[in-house]
Every structure is written in structure tokens, then in C-alpha cells.
Amino acid sequence: MKLANQVAIVTGAGRNIGEAIAKTLAAEGAKVAVLDLDKGRGDKVAAEITKAGGEASAFVADVASEADIARVVAAVVDRWGRIDILINNAAISDNKSLLDITREQWDAVIAVTLTGPFLMSQQVARRMVAQGSGGKIVNIGSTSGFFGRSRAVAYAAAKGGVANLTRAMAVQLAPYKIRVNGVVPNKIGSPVGKDEFDPTRPVVNLVGRPGVPLDMARAVLFLVSEDSEFIDGNMLFVDGGVSAMMVGEKAR
Ligand SMILES: NC(=O)c1ccc[n+]([C@@H]2O[C@H](COP(=O)([O-])OP(=O)(O)OC[C@H]3O[C@@H](n4cnc5c(N)ncnc54)[C@H](O)[C@@H]3O)[C@@H](O)[C@H]2O)c1
């Protein structure tokens, strides 16, 4: 068990990528706080982890709310006494162009997708610093944070922010032995904000199959385990190699 006796919070853990991360960390011995805005989803994932022999509790919270985060951090510490791992996974997308998006839509996406990881990390890192025994934070980025896209503008800006928030946090938290890394998915399972796999979604990559949530969960497990102890401030592309391809290059 790579994470025995460690306590992890996974945001947006009620389905898809967050669910796979929560289950993978729990299978390695972590006690997992399944944080989600949707109570039904969180309860279901926590129950499935418990049924499989792991330890988990569901917490309903909005990652854009400081008050919600403070309540959950206190409740997790109350339940398990400490926090060792934070996975900032919750995000929403706008699916808009610059010419169409409203100010309200922009603000909503930035609040959840960029400010959420900032607020969660701030409150959890303060706790980790007070504990004095280090910690690990992994931010879920996106290839949309590195390249322009026709179908999302606020999400692309937020994910670009998440990438450099990761580096800034890594530098600022290194003195406290808190490592901060990120993973960069591209087209994993269903699109963000949806729960149905779309077989018509065009997937081009070097591996030759669509990514699945477990691909992300395995990379996150690596980044929170001692196997990655010399990796810090890194955004690990887990995208089937699509980011390595020059535009117009044939995949296979
Ligand atoms: N699915 C992809 O193809 C893909 C590609 C690149 C990056 N990503 C990133 O991976 C992560 C997970 O994506 P997904 O496709 O699994 O998302 P999803 O929409 O399927 O699930 C997100 C979960 O987060 C919860 N959530 C939404 N807003 C929240 C909030 N304010 N507070 C707390 N919980 C909230 C939802 O209830 C949901 O259960 C995101 O950071 C996303 O940007 C996904």
C-alpha cells in the first residue's frame, strides 16, 4: 500500500476522472474525502469505496466558496486528524468563443476552475504547514491550458492559470516539503460537464485509443507517492502523446 495512513481530499470526486482518482488512492490505503457539489454523486462514490474495503467519506462543497472549504477542511481534520494529499480536480467549462461569452459565464468558469484550486490549496496548505510533515498537491490541468481552442475561452484561460499556479505553489511550498505537480489530460472519457461517453468525439493521439479516467488516476497516484519524490512543479502530459505532434502530422 503506497498511501497507508495518509488522508486525501479529491475535489469533483463524484464521477469520471475525480471518481477514478478517489478510488485509486483509496485502493492504495489513503483515507479519502470525496468532495463534490453533487451530494448523490459523492455519496455513491464514498459508498463504493467503503464497499470495496477502503475508507472514504463524502463532503458536499463548492470549491469556489471559502466558507464551504473551511467547513470541509475542519470536518476532514475532525474525522481523520490530518490532511496529506489534495487533488484539485473539480472544474467547469464554458464551451464559448470570445465573441459570445458573457461576463457572468466568464466569472463562473474562473471561479470554479482557477479560483477553486487556489482557495482549496491555500486552506489545505496552511493545515499541512501547521502539521509540519509535508504533503502533496496535484492540480488537474488540461491541454486547453497550453493551446488555443475554438470552443472554450474562459476554461482555456483558467487552465493556463492552473499550470502556472502549480509552479508558483511548488516554489512557495517547497520549504515546507509540500510537493505540487499537475497532470494534463486531453479528451479523457466523457467531455468536462458531461457523463456520457461520446463515441463520435474525434480523438487523435499516438497511442491510438481514447484516454480513460484510470489513465489519469494512475498518473496522479505516481505524483502523490514516493516514486515521484524528485518531481516538483511539473505539469505531466497524460494525453496519449497528442501534445508531441506537429499540426497535420498523422497519428499512426
Ligand atoms: N474529460 C476530459 O476529457 C478532460 C480533458 C482535459 C482536462 N480535464 C479535467 O479533468 C478534470 C475532471 O474532468 P471530468 O471530465 O471528470 O469532469 P466532470 O464534469 O465529469 O466531473 C466533475 C465533477 O466535479 C463536480 N463539480 C463541478 N463543479 C464543482 C464545484 N464548484 N465544487 C465541487 N465540485 C464540483 C461535478 O459535480 C462533477 O461530479 C477537470 O479538471 C477537467 O478540466 C478533463
The ligand as an SDF file (V2000), in Angstrom:
LIG
                    3D

 44 48  0  0  0  0  0  0  0  0999 V2000
  -12.8950   14.9080  -19.5480 N   0  0  0  0  0  0  0  0  0  0  0  0
  -11.8780   15.3300  -20.2870 C   0  0  0  0  0  0  0  0  0  0  0  0
  -11.7420   14.9700  -21.4580 O   0  0  0  0  0  0  0  0  0  0  0  0
  -10.8690   16.2870  -19.7170 C   0  0  0  0  0  0  0  0  0  0  0  0
   -9.8660   16.8110  -20.5650 C   0  0  0  0  0  0  0  0  0  0  0  0
   -8.9350   17.7050  -20.0400 C   0  0  0  0  0  0  0  0  0  0  0  0
   -8.9970   18.0600  -18.7010 C   0  0  0  0  0  0  0  0  0  0  0  0
   -9.9780   17.5390  -17.8950 N   0  0  0  0  0  0  0  0  0  0  0  0
  -10.0180   17.9590  -16.4900 C   0  0  0  0  0  0  0  0  0  0  0  0
  -10.1890   16.8210  -15.6490 O   0  0  0  0  0  0  0  0  0  0  0  0
  -10.9630   17.1930  -14.5010 C   0  0  0  0  0  0  0  0  0  0  0  0
  -12.1770   16.2980  -14.3810 C   0  0  0  0  0  0  0  0  0  0  0  0
  -12.9380   16.3450  -15.5770 O   0  0  0  0  0  0  0  0  0  0  0  0
  -14.2160   15.4070  -15.7950 P   0  0  0  0  0  0  0  0  0  0  0  0
  -14.4220   15.2740  -17.2410 O   0  0  0  0  0  0  0  0  0  0  0  0
  -14.0650   14.1810  -14.9680 O   0  0  0  0  0  0  0  0  0  0  0  0
  -15.3760   16.3580  -15.1830 O   0  0  0  0  0  0  0  0  0  0  0  0
  -16.9120   16.0250  -14.8710 P   0  0  0  0  0  0  0  0  0  0  0  0
  -17.7110   17.2270  -15.2770 O   0  0  0  0  0  0  0  0  0  0  0  0
  -17.3250   14.7030  -15.4200 O   0  0  0  0  0  0  0  0  0  0  0  0
  -16.9270   15.8760  -13.2770 O   0  0  0  0  0  0  0  0  0  0  0  0
  -16.6260   16.9800  -12.4730 C   0  0  0  0  0  0  0  0  0  0  0  0
  -17.1870   16.7620  -11.0730 C   0  0  0  0  0  0  0  0  0  0  0  0
  -16.9230   17.9780  -10.3600 O   0  0  0  0  0  0  0  0  0  0  0  0
  -18.0860   18.3820   -9.6730 C   0  0  0  0  0  0  0  0  0  0  0  0
  -18.0740   19.8320   -9.5510 N   0  0  0  0  0  0  0  0  0  0  0  0
  -18.3710   20.7400  -10.5220 C   0  0  0  0  0  0  0  0  0  0  0  0
  -18.2790   21.9760  -10.0330 N   0  0  0  0  0  0  0  0  0  0  0  0
  -17.9230   21.8590   -8.7210 C   0  0  0  0  0  0  0  0  0  0  0  0
  -17.6930   22.7890   -7.6830 C   0  0  0  0  0  0  0  0  0  0  0  0
  -17.8450   24.1090   -7.8690 N   0  0  0  0  0  0  0  0  0  0  0  0
  -17.3210   22.3210   -6.4570 N   0  0  0  0  0  0  0  0  0  0  0  0
  -17.2160   20.9850   -6.2420 C   0  0  0  0  0  0  0  0  0  0  0  0
  -17.4410   20.0590   -7.1910 N   0  0  0  0  0  0  0  0  0  0  0  0
  -17.7860   20.4940   -8.4230 C   0  0  0  0  0  0  0  0  0  0  0  0
  -19.2580   17.8630  -10.5070 C   0  0  0  0  0  0  0  0  0  0  0  0
  -20.4260   17.7000   -9.7050 O   0  0  0  0  0  0  0  0  0  0  0  0
  -18.7050   16.5430  -11.0480 C   0  0  0  0  0  0  0  0  0  0  0  0
  -19.0440   15.4470  -10.2210 O   0  0  0  0  0  0  0  0  0  0  0  0
  -11.2900   18.6740  -14.6800 C   0  0  0  0  0  0  0  0  0  0  0  0
  -10.3220   19.4620  -14.0110 O   0  0  0  0  0  0  0  0  0  0  0  0
  -11.1800   18.8650  -16.1760 C   0  0  0  0  0  0  0  0  0  0  0  0
  -10.9270   20.1910  -16.5240 O   0  0  0  0  0  0  0  0  0  0  0  0
  -10.9120   16.6660  -18.3750 C   0  0  0  0  0  0  0  0  0  0  0  0
  1  2  1  0
  2  3  2  0
  2  4  1  0
  4  5  1  0
  4 44  2  0
  5  6  2  0
  6  7  1  0
  7  8  2  0
  8  9  1  0
  8 44  1  0
  9 10  1  0
  9 42  1  0
 10 11  1  0
 11 12  1  0
 11 40  1  0
 12 13  1  0
 13 14  1  0
 14 15  2  0
 14 16  1  0
 14 17  1  0
 17 18  1  0
 18 19  2  0
 18 20  1  0
 18 21  1  0
 21 22  1  0
 22 23  1  0
 23 24  1  0
 23 38  1  0
 24 25  1  0
 25 26  1  0
 25 36  1  0
 26 27  1  0
 26 35  1  0
 27 28  2  0
 28 29  1  0
 29 30  1  0
 29 35  2  0
 30 31  1  0
 30 32  2  0
 32 33  1  0
 33 34  2  0
 34 35  1  0
 36 37  1  0
 36 38  1  0
 38 39  1  0
 40 41  1  0
 40 42  1  0
 42 43  1  0
M  CHG  2   8   1  16  -1
M  END
$$$$
